């Protein structure tokens, strides 16, 4: 579910590494889902959610500054998509998950996996050639 695939590469080392980190964070959430028995993972889930929020802000800021620096015309659309993801994470963080840890984790993991994969494949791939032509790899 959270495995790096070469098809996800944007051919920009730092961005690929950041995408891999996002997948790694999602993978830890998925591990909780797979291992969930009668154990309470509340603190782990909250930690992963906070880490995901913090890292996405860092990653989106990096991408957006790079786009602004090189005059990428799709910057505003990227900002909208990034904000949508951040808003969804903030919304998730407000939920009372204590009694619904499994379903919350499953829903969140599914949302993250779908969003990351679709966003990279549809939106981030659009800037691959643009940045490569500018010498950014």
C-alpha positions as CSV (number, residue, x, y, z in Angstrom):
1,X,0.0,0.0,0.0
2,X,2.8,2.4,0.8
3,X,5.6,1.0,-1.4
4,X,7.8,3.3,-3.5
5,X,7.5,2.5,-7.2
6,X,9.8,3.9,-9.9
7,X,6.7,5.2,-11.7
8,X,6.3,7.7,-8.8
9,X,9.7,9.3,-9.4
10,X,9.6,13.0,-10.4
11,X,13.3,12.7,-11.4
12,X,14.2,15.3,-8.7
13,X,16.2,13.6,-6.0
14,X,15.1,15.8,-3.0
15,X,11.4,15.6,-3.9
16,X,11.6,11.8,-4.5
17,X,13.2,11.5,-1.1
18,X,10.4,13.5,0.5
19,X,7.8,11.5,-1.2
20,X,9.5,8.3,0.0
21,X,9.4,9.8,3.6
22,X,5.6,10.4,3.2
23,X,5.1,6.8,2.1
24,X,7.2,5.6,5.1
25,X,5.1,7.6,7.5
26,X,1.9,6.1,5.9
27,X,3.5,2.6,6.1
28,X,3.8,2.9,9.9
29,X,0.1,3.7,10.1
30,X,-0.6,0.7,7.9
31,X,1.5,-1.5,10.2
32,X,-0.7,-0.5,13.0
33,X,-3.8,-1.6,11.0
34,X,-2.2,-4.9,10.1
35,X,-1.1,-5.6,13.7
36,X,-4.1,-4.3,15.5
37,X,-5.5,-6.8,18.0
38,X,-6.7,-5.7,21.4
39,X,-3.8,-3.4,21.9
40,X,-4.3,0.4,22.3
41,X,-2.5,2.3,19.6
42,X,-4.0,5.6,20.4
43,X,-0.8,7.4,21.2
44,X,1.0,5.9,18.2
45,X,-1.8,7.0,15.8
46,X,-1.8,10.5,17.2
47,X,2.0,10.6,16.8
48,X,1.9,9.4,13.2
49,X,-0.9,11.9,12.4
50,X,1.1,14.8,13.9
51,X,4.3,13.7,12.1
52,X,2.4,13.5,8.8
53,X,0.9,16.9,9.3
54,X,4.4,18.4,10.1
55,X,6.1,16.6,7.3
56,X,3.5,17.5,4.7
57,X,3.8,21.2,5.6
58,X,7.6,20.9,5.2
59,X,7.3,19.0,1.9
60,X,4.6,21.3,0.4
61,X,6.6,24.4,1.4
62,X,9.7,22.9,-0.3
63,X,7.8,22.2,-3.5
64,X,6.0,25.5,-3.6
65,X,9.2,27.5,-3.1
66,X,10.9,25.6,-5.9
67,X,7.9,26.2,-8.2
68,X,7.9,29.9,-7.3
69,X,11.7,30.2,-7.8
70,X,11.5,28.8,-11.3
71,X,8.2,30.3,-12.3
72,X,6.2,27.1,-12.6
73,X,2.7,28.0,-14.0
74,X,1.0,25.3,-12.1
75,X,1.9,26.7,-8.7
76,X,-1.6,27.9,-7.8
77,X,-3.2,24.6,-8.6
78,X,-0.6,22.8,-6.5
79,X,-1.2,25.1,-3.6
80,X,-4.9,24.4,-3.7
81,X,-4.3,20.6,-3.8
82,X,-1.8,20.9,-1.0
83,X,-4.1,22.9,1.2
84,X,-6.9,20.4,0.6
85,X,-4.6,17.6,2.0
86,X,-3.6,19.7,5.0
87,X,-7.2,20.6,5.7
88,X,-8.2,16.9,5.6
89,X,-5.4,16.0,8.1
90,X,-6.5,18.9,10.4
91,X,-10.1,17.6,10.2
92,X,-8.9,14.0,11.0
93,X,-6.9,15.3,14.0
94,X,-10.1,16.8,15.5
95,X,-11.9,13.4,15.6
96,X,-12.2,11.4,18.8
97,X,-10.5,8.2,17.7
98,X,-10.1,6.4,21.0
99,X,-12.9,3.9,20.5
100,X,-12.6,3.7,16.7
101,X,-8.9,3.3,16.3
102,X,-9.0,0.6,13.7
103,X,-11.6,2.3,11.4
104,X,-10.0,5.7,11.8
105,X,-6.6,4.3,10.9
106,X,-7.9,2.4,8.0
107,X,-9.8,5.4,6.6
108,X,-6.8,7.7,7.1
109,X,-4.3,5.2,5.6
110,X,-6.6,4.8,2.5
111,X,-7.0,8.5,2.1
112,X,-3.2,9.1,2.4
113,X,-2.2,6.3,0.0
114,X,-4.8,7.4,-2.6
115,X,-3.9,11.0,-2.3
116,X,-0.2,10.6,-2.4
117,X,-0.3,8.2,-5.4
118,X,-2.8,10.2,-7.4
119,X,-1.2,13.6,-6.5
120,X,2.2,12.4,-7.5
121,X,1.1,10.7,-10.7
122,X,-1.3,13.4,-11.8
123,X,0.0,16.7,-10.5
124,X,3.7,16.3,-9.5
125,X,4.6,14.5,-12.7
126,X,3.5,17.6,-14.6
127,X,6.5,19.5,-13.3
128,X,9.0,16.8,-13.9
129,X,10.0,17.9,-17.4
130,X,9.7,21.6,-16.4
131,X,12.3,21.3,-13.6
132,X,14.5,18.9,-15.5
133,X,14.7,21.4,-18.4
134,X,15.8,24.0,-15.8
135,X,18.6,21.7,-14.6
136,X,16.8,20.6,-11.4
137,X,17.3,16.9,-10.8
